[in-house]
Amino acid sequence: MPAPGARINRHHVVAALALAVLPVVAHADLVTVQSGDSTGTSFYRGFAAIWNSPNGTGAIDGGDIFGQDFASNFGPGVVQASQSVTRGGSTLIARSQGVSRGFYASSNFAEIDVRNVVAGHQYYAVGGTGSKTALRVEDPFELARRATFRWNVTGTSTLPPGATGDATSRLDFGYSTDPSSDWFDLFSNPANLNAEKFLGPGTYEFTVPLVAGETMFIHFWSSAFTQIDPGEAPVGGNFKLTADFASTFVLEAIDLFDENEDQLFYDWSIVDEETGETLFDNFGRAAFIEDAPPLPEVVPVPAPAVLLLSALGMLAARRRCSANA
């Protein structure tokens, strides 16, 4: 495991970030894949989930959630959800995926296909991934005093006429000098992380102050989500929403500014401590972006009658085998 930090000096920046992608397989409920300390560094998070909840926008019953919940202090992962769920006469056919594709690059996708909207139900799918990493200025004579992270989010959304739900992307970015800062504060208490939230495709900038000898902890989340809340689609209607941001969320450039905060700082690079690979320099992104795996396919849940027929067929087969023995 690489050291949990990044060092900035005049000529290079060293970033400790594991780039391994750990594939996992979709399940028919919410499955915890590993576990990690969200106050530790480094921390990697992935969440892909879908639900057709009769509780509306209130608490979601655990039995209504399907997908994968990933947390680790060792490296990022791939999370997927795909399920057909029928509740109260309404069927949700949904899939989602969150993929870390390298140093601050990710792909996210969510899709819901609702058949026969029922009043009071919430239909939802999300696929996302993020991390907590560290940045430190070590040289007391270093001129860099702030870093501006420049993001590019690309993708498309489909929201059919008649529905007023959501189908979009989300980017959260924040920082703290507290080594025990909690990654989950991105959502529960963003002020603790000086965090900002950006919705939809676009180019976004986020500035982090730098102080020589001080470690800064960077918190990041990216996702695609689709959602219909009660009253956002006519009862009895059929609607399909897609948020396709599998193209990518990419950190394209990092600009370092000097102590006057108006001059770009040149002649630096970001190097992975484990591999020696140059990830960034003053010209922009050098890090390779991994290919994303295929999107998951939805496997319908067999109706009870089909299950019964299958069971009877298996029983008949066993009896024939016994007769021939």
FISELUM-611444 format. One record per residue (C-alpha): residue in one letter; residue number from 1; x, y, z. Coordinates in pm, 1 decimal, padded with zeros to 6 digits, always signed. Layout:
% residues N
+-----+-----+----------+----------+----------+
| res |   n |        u |        v |        w |
+-----+-----+----------+----------+----------+
|   A | NUM |        X |        Y |        Z |
...
+-----+-----+----------+----------+----------+
***
This chain:
% residues 325
+-----+-----+----------+----------+----------+
| res |   n |        u |        v |        w |
+-----+-----+----------+----------+----------+
|   M |   1 | +00000.0 | +00000.0 | +00000.0 |
|   P |   2 | +00146.4 | +00339.5 | -00092.2 |
|   A |   3 | +00192.3 | +00613.4 | +00164.7 |
|   P |   4 | -00135.8 | +00799.7 | +00221.3 |
|   G |   5 | -00036.6 | +01138.1 | +00085.7 |
|   A |   6 | +00092.5 | +01360.5 | -00189.1 |
|   R |   7 | +00402.4 | +01577.8 | -00166.9 |
|   I |   8 | +00440.1 | +01904.6 | -00353.6 |
|   N |   9 | +00781.2 | +02060.0 | -00409.8 |
|   R |  10 | +00919.6 | +02287.2 | -00675.2 |
|   H |  11 | +00967.6 | +02027.3 | -00945.3 |
|   H |  12 | +00724.2 | +01749.6 | -00872.4 |
|   V |  13 | +00421.0 | +01638.7 | -00681.7 |
|   V |  14 | +00393.8 | +01282.7 | -00555.6 |
|   A |  15 | +00042.9 | +01144.5 | -00526.1 |
|   A |  16 | -00029.1 | +00825.5 | -00336.6 |
|   L |  17 | -00324.2 | +00669.1 | -00511.9 |
|   A |  18 | -00389.1 | +00304.4 | -00585.5 |
|   L |  19 | -00514.0 | +00267.6 | -00942.3 |
|   A |  20 | -00627.3 | -00093.6 | -00927.8 |
|   V |  21 | -00983.1 | -00167.5 | -01038.4 |
|   L |  22 | -01145.6 | -00448.7 | -00844.6 |
|   P |  23 | -01436.9 | -00593.1 | -01044.2 |
|   V |  24 | -01735.4 | -00723.5 | -00855.2 |
|   V |  25 | -02054.1 | -00898.9 | -00961.2 |
|   A |  26 | -02409.4 | -00769.1 | -00927.1 |
|   H |  27 | -02630.7 | -00928.0 | -00663.5 |
|   A |  28 | -03005.0 | -00945.2 | -00598.4 |
|   D |  29 | -02991.9 | -00735.0 | -00279.3 |
|   L |  30 | -02773.8 | -00463.6 | -00127.2 |
|   V |  31 | -02438.6 | -00631.9 | -00071.7 |
|   T |  32 | -02148.8 | -00483.4 | +00121.8 |
|   V |  33 | -01826.4 | -00532.5 | -00074.8 |
|   Q |  34 | -01536.6 | -00494.2 | +00167.6 |
|   S |  35 | -01540.6 | -00219.8 | +00429.1 |
|   G |  36 | -01326.0 | +00081.5 | +00501.5 |
|   D |  37 | -01269.4 | +00364.6 | +00746.8 |
|   S |  38 | -01422.3 | +00680.4 | +00598.0 |
|   T |  39 | -01200.9 | +00895.1 | +00823.8 |
|   G |  40 | -00884.1 | +00719.5 | +00704.4 |
|   T |  41 | -00652.6 | +00812.5 | +00418.0 |
|   S |  42 | -00670.0 | +00690.1 | +00154.2 |
|   F |  43 | -01040.2 | +00596.5 | +00135.1 |
|   Y |  44 | -01231.6 | +00475.0 | -00170.8 |
|   R |  45 | -01608.0 | +00458.1 | -00200.8 |
|   G |  46 | -01850.6 | +00311.5 | -00453.4 |
|   F |  47 | -02228.0 | +00280.9 | -00439.9 |
|   A |  48 | -02469.6 | +00137.4 | -00697.4 |
|   A |  49 | -02827.8 | +00085.9 | -00589.2 |
|   I |  50 | -03186.3 | +00078.7 | -00710.9 |
|   W |  51 | -03519.0 | +00072.6 | -00533.5 |
|   N |  52 | -03895.1 | +00076.7 | -00588.8 |
|   S |  53 | -04006.4 | +00197.2 | -00248.7 |
|   P |  54 | -04366.4 | +00226.4 | -00128.8 |
|   N |  55 | -04236.2 | +00457.3 | +00146.2 |
|   G |  56 | -04200.9 | +00742.4 | -00101.0 |
|   T |  57 | -03931.8 | +00990.1 | -00001.4 |
|   G |  58 | -03919.5 | +00860.2 | +00354.8 |
|   A |  59 | -03706.9 | +00581.7 | +00501.6 |
|   I |  60 | -03631.0 | +00304.1 | +00253.8 |
|   D |  61 | -03696.7 | -00047.9 | +00377.2 |
|   G |  62 | -03377.9 | -00255.0 | +00357.0 |
|   G |  63 | -03561.8 | -00522.1 | +00162.4 |
|   D |  64 | -03633.9 | -00272.0 | -00115.1 |
|   I |  65 | -03268.8 | -00187.9 | -00194.4 |
|   F |  66 | -03065.3 | -00382.0 | -00450.1 |
|   G |  67 | -02702.4 | -00326.9 | -00550.5 |
|   Q |  68 | -02352.1 | -00295.1 | -00408.1 |
|   D |  69 | -02194.5 | -00082.5 | -00137.3 |
|   F |  70 | -01813.6 | -00062.9 | -00164.8 |
|   A |  71 | -01571.6 | +00094.9 | +00083.6 |
|   S |  72 | -01196.5 | +00035.9 | +00111.5 |
|   N |  73 | -00873.7 | +00200.9 | +00225.7 |
|   F |  74 | -00668.6 | +00010.9 | -00033.1 |
|   G |  75 | -00807.3 | +00086.5 | -00377.6 |
|   P |  76 | -01112.0 | +00173.9 | -00588.0 |
|   G |  77 | -01366.4 | -00075.2 | -00718.0 |
|   V |  78 | -01643.2 | -00131.2 | -00969.3 |
|   V |  79 | -02000.6 | -00134.7 | -00836.0 |
|   Q |  80 | -02310.8 | -00247.8 | -01023.2 |
|   A |  81 | -02683.7 | -00292.7 | -00967.7 |
|   S |  82 | -02938.9 | -00451.5 | -01200.2 |
|   Q |  83 | -03281.3 | -00572.5 | -01101.2 |
|   S |  84 | -03648.6 | -00596.8 | -01190.4 |
|   V |  85 | -03857.9 | -00521.3 | -00881.6 |
|   T |  86 | -04237.5 | -00532.3 | -00849.2 |
|   R |  87 | -04404.0 | -00358.3 | -00554.5 |
|   G |  88 | -04776.1 | -00286.6 | -00518.3 |
|   G |  89 | -04853.5 | -00363.4 | -00882.8 |
|   S |  90 | -04575.6 | -00137.9 | -01012.0 |
|   T |  91 | -04260.0 | -00275.4 | -01175.5 |
|   L |  92 | -03921.1 | -00106.3 | -01181.0 |
|   I |  93 | -03661.3 | -00236.1 | -01426.8 |
|   A |  94 | -03334.5 | -00062.6 | -01339.8 |
|   R |  95 | -02956.0 | -00077.8 | -01365.3 |
|   S |  96 | -02663.5 | +00136.2 | -01251.5 |
|   Q |  97 | -02285.0 | +00134.8 | -01241.6 |
|   G |  98 | -01999.1 | +00330.7 | -01084.6 |
|   V |  99 | -01643.1 | +00281.5 | -01212.1 |
|   S | 100 | -01312.6 | +00433.9 | -01102.5 |
|   R | 101 | -01102.3 | +00456.6 | -01418.7 |
|   G | 102 | -00778.8 | +00593.5 | -01275.2 |
|   F | 103 | -00651.0 | +00908.1 | -01106.4 |
|   Y | 104 | -00962.7 | +01125.3 | -01063.3 |
|   A | 105 | -01143.3 | +00974.3 | -01360.9 |
|   S | 106 | -01471.3 | +00785.5 | -01334.9 |
|   S | 107 | -01772.2 | +00663.1 | -01529.7 |
|   N | 108 | -02122.0 | +00652.2 | -01388.5 |
|   F | 109 | -02456.9 | +00535.2 | -01522.5 |
|   A | 110 | -02814.4 | +00502.7 | -01393.6 |
|   E | 111 | -03138.7 | +00402.3 | -01562.8 |
|   I | 112 | -03493.9 | +00331.6 | -01446.4 |
|   D | 113 | -03781.5 | +00193.8 | -01652.7 |
|   V | 114 | -04104.8 | +00227.9 | -01454.8 |
|   R | 115 | -04415.2 | +00031.6 | -01554.0 |
|   N | 116 | -04750.0 | +00141.6 | -01403.6 |
|   V | 117 | -04654.9 | +00425.9 | -01170.2 |
|   V | 118 | -04819.0 | +00388.5 | -00827.7 |
|   A | 119 | -04905.1 | +00687.8 | -00608.6 |
|   G | 120 | -04671.8 | +00727.3 | -00311.8 |
|   H | 121 | -04383.4 | +00525.1 | -00460.8 |
|   Q | 122 | -04029.0 | +00646.4 | -00512.4 |
|   Y | 123 | -03830.5 | +00498.9 | -00803.0 |
|   Y | 124 | -03454.7 | +00545.9 | -00792.3 |
|   A | 125 | -03119.2 | +00433.2 | -00931.1 |
|   V | 126 | -02769.5 | +00564.7 | -00860.5 |
|   G | 127 | -02417.8 | +00464.0 | -00963.9 |
|   G | 128 | -02116.4 | +00646.8 | -00827.6 |
|   T | 129 | -01759.8 | +00638.9 | -00699.7 |
|   G | 130 | -01529.1 | +00868.2 | -00501.7 |
|   S | 131 | -01228.9 | +00896.2 | -00270.5 |
|   K | 132 | -01041.8 | +01073.9 | +00007.6 |
|   T | 133 | -00672.5 | +01140.4 | -00057.7 |
|   A | 134 | -00405.6 | +01369.7 | +00087.5 |
|   L | 135 | -00191.5 | +01655.4 | -00043.4 |
|   R | 136 | +00105.3 | +01808.8 | +00135.7 |
|   V | 137 | +00346.5 | +02093.5 | +00061.8 |
|   E | 138 | +00681.0 | +01986.1 | +00209.1 |
|   D | 139 | +00937.6 | +02240.0 | +00092.7 |
|   P | 140 | +00915.9 | +02552.0 | +00318.7 |
|   F | 141 | +01044.4 | +02761.6 | +00027.7 |
|   E | 142 | +00778.9 | +02636.2 | -00210.2 |
|   L | 143 | +00598.0 | +02914.3 | -00393.3 |
|   A | 144 | +00272.1 | +02730.0 | -00461.2 |
|   R | 145 | -00005.1 | +02869.1 | -00241.1 |
|   R | 146 | -00321.3 | +02736.1 | -00400.2 |
|   A | 147 | -00426.6 | +02466.7 | -00643.9 |
|   T | 148 | -00723.2 | +02493.8 | -00879.3 |
|   F | 149 | -00872.1 | +02161.9 | -00989.4 |
|   R | 150 | -01045.0 | +02180.1 | -01328.5 |
|   W | 151 | -01309.9 | +01916.0 | -01402.7 |
|   N | 152 | -01490.6 | +01815.8 | -01719.6 |
|   V | 153 | -01815.7 | +01620.5 | -01686.1 |
|   T | 154 | -01968.3 | +01478.8 | -02003.0 |
|   G | 155 | -02278.5 | +01271.5 | -02063.2 |
|   T | 156 | -02642.9 | +01272.2 | -02163.4 |
|   S | 157 | -02975.5 | +01250.1 | -01983.0 |
|   T | 158 | -03319.0 | +01135.1 | -02096.3 |
|   L | 159 | -03627.7 | +01259.8 | -01913.7 |
|   P | 160 | -03948.3 | +01175.9 | -02104.1 |
|   P | 161 | -04241.7 | +01417.7 | -02139.0 |
|   G | 162 | -04489.0 | +01395.1 | -01855.0 |
|   A | 163 | -04230.5 | +01318.1 | -01584.5 |
|   T | 164 | -04066.9 | +01584.3 | -01368.6 |
|   G | 165 | -03813.3 | +01363.8 | -01191.1 |
|   D | 166 | -03433.9 | +01377.3 | -01214.5 |
|   A | 167 | -03186.3 | +01222.3 | -01456.2 |
|   T | 168 | -02846.1 | +01383.5 | -01420.7 |
|   S | 169 | -02492.6 | +01370.1 | -01277.0 |
|   R | 170 | -02345.1 | +01491.9 | -00950.2 |
|   L | 171 | -01990.0 | +01599.2 | -00864.6 |
|   D | 172 | -01890.0 | +01679.0 | -00503.1 |
|   F | 173 | -01546.7 | +01813.7 | -00411.5 |
|   G | 174 | -01411.6 | +01939.4 | -00078.2 |
|   Y | 175 | -01107.3 | +01966.8 | +00146.4 |
|   S | 176 | -01006.3 | +01978.0 | +00512.5 |
|   T | 177 | -00688.0 | +02005.8 | +00719.8 |
|   D | 178 | -00831.6 | +01760.6 | +00973.6 |
|   P | 179 | -00675.8 | +01414.2 | +00919.1 |
|   S | 180 | -00984.5 | +01252.5 | +01074.2 |
|   S | 181 | -01222.8 | +01437.3 | +00842.4 |
|   D | 182 | -01509.2 | +01209.9 | +00741.2 |
|   W | 183 | -01569.5 | +01145.1 | +00371.0 |
|   F | 184 | -01944.6 | +01115.5 | +00437.8 |
|   D | 185 | -01952.8 | +01483.3 | +00537.4 |
|   L | 186 | -01968.0 | +01552.8 | +00164.8 |
|   F | 187 | -02339.2 | +01475.4 | +00206.0 |
|   S | 188 | -02420.8 | +01510.1 | +00577.0 |
|   N | 189 | -02217.5 | +01822.7 | +00660.0 |
|   P | 190 | -02048.9 | +01972.0 | +00350.2 |
|   A | 191 | -01944.2 | +02287.1 | +00538.1 |
|   N | 192 | -01696.2 | +02073.0 | +00733.9 |
|   L | 193 | -01516.8 | +02001.6 | +00405.3 |
|   N | 194 | -01562.3 | +02341.6 | +00238.1 |
|   A | 195 | -01741.0 | +02130.9 | -00022.1 |
|   E | 196 | -01925.2 | +02229.7 | -00337.0 |
|   K | 197 | -02179.2 | +02029.9 | -00538.7 |
|   F | 198 | -02211.2 | +02049.1 | -00918.1 |
|   L | 199 | -02506.5 | +01898.5 | -01107.4 |
|   G | 200 | -02515.5 | +01806.0 | -01474.7 |
|   P | 201 | -02252.0 | +01811.4 | -01748.7 |
|   G | 202 | -02010.9 | +02101.8 | -01769.6 |
|   T | 203 | -01666.8 | +02232.6 | -01675.7 |
|   Y | 204 | -01610.0 | +02309.0 | -01308.6 |
|   E | 205 | -01330.1 | +02463.0 | -01101.5 |
|   F | 206 | -01251.1 | +02411.2 | -00735.2 |
|   T | 207 | -00968.0 | +02588.2 | -00550.2 |
|   V | 208 | -00776.1 | +02440.8 | -00255.4 |
|   P | 209 | -00538.4 | +02654.8 | -00045.5 |
|   L | 210 | -00183.8 | +02524.8 | +00006.5 |
|   V | 211 | +00038.5 | +02595.1 | +00307.4 |
|   A | 212 | +00396.4 | +02466.4 | +00328.8 |
|   G | 213 | +00421.1 | +02173.7 | +00568.4 |
|   E | 214 | +00044.0 | +02135.7 | +00603.2 |
|   T | 215 | -00148.5 | +01832.5 | +00478.9 |
|   M | 216 | -00472.1 | +01893.6 | +00293.2 |
|   F | 217 | -00727.4 | +01611.8 | +00268.6 |
|   I | 218 | -00920.2 | +01606.1 | -00059.9 |
|   H | 219 | -01270.2 | +01452.7 | -00072.9 |
|   F | 220 | -01435.6 | +01361.3 | -00402.2 |
|   W | 221 | -01758.3 | +01198.4 | -00525.0 |
|   S | 222 | -01907.7 | +01150.2 | -00872.2 |
|   S | 223 | -02236.3 | +00986.2 | -00964.6 |
|   A | 224 | -02523.9 | +00951.2 | -01207.9 |
|   F | 225 | -02875.9 | +00916.8 | -01073.8 |
|   T | 226 | -03234.6 | +00883.8 | -01192.8 |
|   Q | 227 | -03531.8 | +00947.5 | -00967.4 |
|   I | 228 | -03910.6 | +00978.8 | -00970.7 |
|   D | 229 | -04068.9 | +01092.8 | -00644.0 |
|   P | 230 | -04440.2 | +01074.8 | -00560.1 |
|   G | 231 | -04635.9 | +01317.4 | -00776.4 |
|   E | 232 | -04361.0 | +01352.3 | -01039.9 |
|   A | 233 | -04527.4 | +01118.3 | -01292.3 |
|   P | 234 | -04892.9 | +01038.4 | -01365.8 |
|   V | 235 | -05031.5 | +00735.2 | -01184.2 |
|   G | 236 | -05054.9 | +00435.9 | -01417.5 |
|   G | 237 | -04800.5 | +00575.5 | -01661.9 |
|   N | 238 | -04482.9 | +00415.4 | -01799.8 |
|   F | 239 | -04158.4 | +00614.5 | -01795.2 |
|   K | 240 | -03791.8 | +00548.3 | -01872.5 |
|   L | 241 | -03520.9 | +00780.3 | -01737.6 |
|   T | 242 | -03151.0 | +00750.6 | -01823.8 |
|   A | 243 | -02846.4 | +00935.1 | -01688.9 |
|   D | 244 | -02558.0 | +00817.1 | -01907.4 |
|   F | 245 | -02233.2 | +00959.7 | -01774.8 |
|   A | 246 | -02036.6 | +00647.1 | -01863.9 |
|   S | 247 | -01835.5 | +00866.6 | -02101.4 |
|   T | 248 | -01654.7 | +01007.5 | -01798.8 |
|   F | 249 | -01596.9 | +01250.5 | -01516.5 |
|   V | 250 | -01237.0 | +01367.1 | -01566.5 |
|   L | 251 | -01001.8 | +01594.1 | -01376.1 |
|   E | 252 | -00837.0 | +01750.0 | -01682.1 |
|   A | 253 | -00594.3 | +01996.4 | -01525.3 |
|   I | 254 | -00452.7 | +02128.2 | -01198.9 |
|   D | 255 | -00322.7 | +02485.3 | -01188.5 |
|   L | 256 | -00079.0 | +02590.0 | -00914.0 |
|   F | 257 | -00054.9 | +02958.2 | -00823.4 |
|   D | 258 | +00223.7 | +03140.6 | -00638.9 |
|   E | 259 | +00207.9 | +03340.9 | -00317.3 |
|   N | 260 | +00075.5 | +03644.5 | -00504.5 |
|   E | 261 | -00218.4 | +03426.8 | -00613.0 |
|   D | 262 | -00213.2 | +03569.8 | -00962.1 |
|   Q | 263 | +00074.6 | +03388.9 | -01131.4 |
|   L | 264 | +00071.2 | +03030.7 | -01253.3 |
|   F | 265 | +00339.1 | +02808.9 | -01105.4 |
|   Y | 266 | +00533.3 | +02603.3 | -01363.5 |
|   D | 267 | +00775.4 | +02311.5 | -01376.2 |
|   W | 268 | +00597.6 | +02055.7 | -01162.8 |
|   S | 269 | +00442.1 | +01711.1 | -01201.8 |
|   I | 270 | +00235.4 | +01457.7 | -01011.3 |
|   V | 271 | +00395.1 | +01114.4 | -00990.5 |
|   D | 272 | +00243.0 | +00795.1 | -00853.4 |
|   E | 273 | +00471.3 | +00668.5 | -00576.4 |
|   E | 274 | +00413.7 | +00299.8 | -00655.6 |
|   T | 275 | +00453.8 | +00298.6 | -01033.6 |
|   G | 276 | +00654.2 | +00612.9 | -01103.7 |
|   E | 277 | +00391.3 | +00711.1 | -01362.7 |
|   T | 278 | +00347.1 | +01082.9 | -01427.4 |
|   L | 279 | -00018.1 | +01164.9 | -01369.0 |
|   F | 280 | -00026.6 | +01543.9 | -01410.7 |
|   D | 281 | +00205.2 | +01830.5 | -01489.0 |
|   N | 282 | +00166.4 | +02198.3 | -01568.1 |
|   F | 283 | +00057.5 | +02104.6 | -01923.5 |
|   G | 284 | -00242.6 | +01903.4 | -01801.4 |
|   R | 285 | -00346.1 | +01542.1 | -01755.1 |
|   A | 286 | -00094.9 | +01268.7 | -01834.9 |
|   A | 287 | -00262.5 | +00984.7 | -01642.2 |
|   F | 288 | -00409.0 | +00700.7 | -01845.0 |
|   I | 289 | -00785.2 | +00649.5 | -01827.2 |
|   E | 290 | -00887.0 | +00285.2 | -01800.8 |
|   D | 291 | -01166.7 | +00140.0 | -02012.5 |
|   A | 292 | -01496.6 | +00093.4 | -01832.8 |
|   P | 293 | -01654.2 | -00254.0 | -01817.8 |
|   P | 294 | -01984.7 | -00319.0 | -01997.3 |
|   L | 295 | -02301.0 | -00196.4 | -01829.9 |
|   P | 296 | -02490.9 | -00461.9 | -01634.2 |
|   E | 297 | -02789.9 | -00631.2 | -01790.7 |
|   V | 298 | -03114.2 | -00651.4 | -01597.0 |
|   V | 299 | -03207.8 | -01005.7 | -01497.8 |
|   P | 300 | -03585.1 | -01022.0 | -01443.7 |
|   V | 301 | -03709.5 | -01179.7 | -01122.8 |
|   P | 302 | -03914.7 | -01491.5 | -01216.4 |
|   A | 303 | -04282.4 | -01477.2 | -01128.9 |
|   P | 304 | -04395.5 | -01714.2 | -00848.8 |
|   A | 305 | -04581.5 | -01936.1 | -01098.1 |
|   V | 306 | -04266.0 | -01978.1 | -01305.3 |
|   L | 307 | -04071.0 | -02069.0 | -00994.4 |
|   L | 308 | -04332.6 | -02329.6 | -00904.2 |
|   L | 309 | -04322.9 | -02484.4 | -01251.0 |
|   S | 310 | -03943.0 | -02493.6 | -01238.4 |
|   A | 311 | -03953.1 | -02665.3 | -00901.8 |
|   L | 312 | -04203.3 | -02924.4 | -01026.2 |
|   G | 313 | -03986.9 | -02986.0 | -01332.1 |
|   M | 314 | -03679.2 | -03044.9 | -01116.7 |
|   L | 315 | -03876.9 | -03283.1 | -00894.9 |
|   A | 316 | -04000.6 | -03481.3 | -01197.4 |
|   A | 317 | -03644.7 | -03501.8 | -01332.6 |
|   R | 318 | -03518.3 | -03635.9 | -01000.8 |
|   R | 319 | -03790.5 | -03902.2 | -00997.8 |
|   R | 320 | -03700.1 | -04011.9 | -01351.6 |
|   C | 321 | -03334.5 | -04038.0 | -01252.9 |
|   S | 322 | -03428.3 | -04247.6 | -00948.8 |
|   A | 323 | -03638.9 | -04483.0 | -01165.5 |
|   N | 324 | -03351.1 | -04532.4 | -01409.3 |
|   A | 325 | -03091.1 | -04596.2 | -01140.1 |
+-----+-----+----------+----------+----------+
***
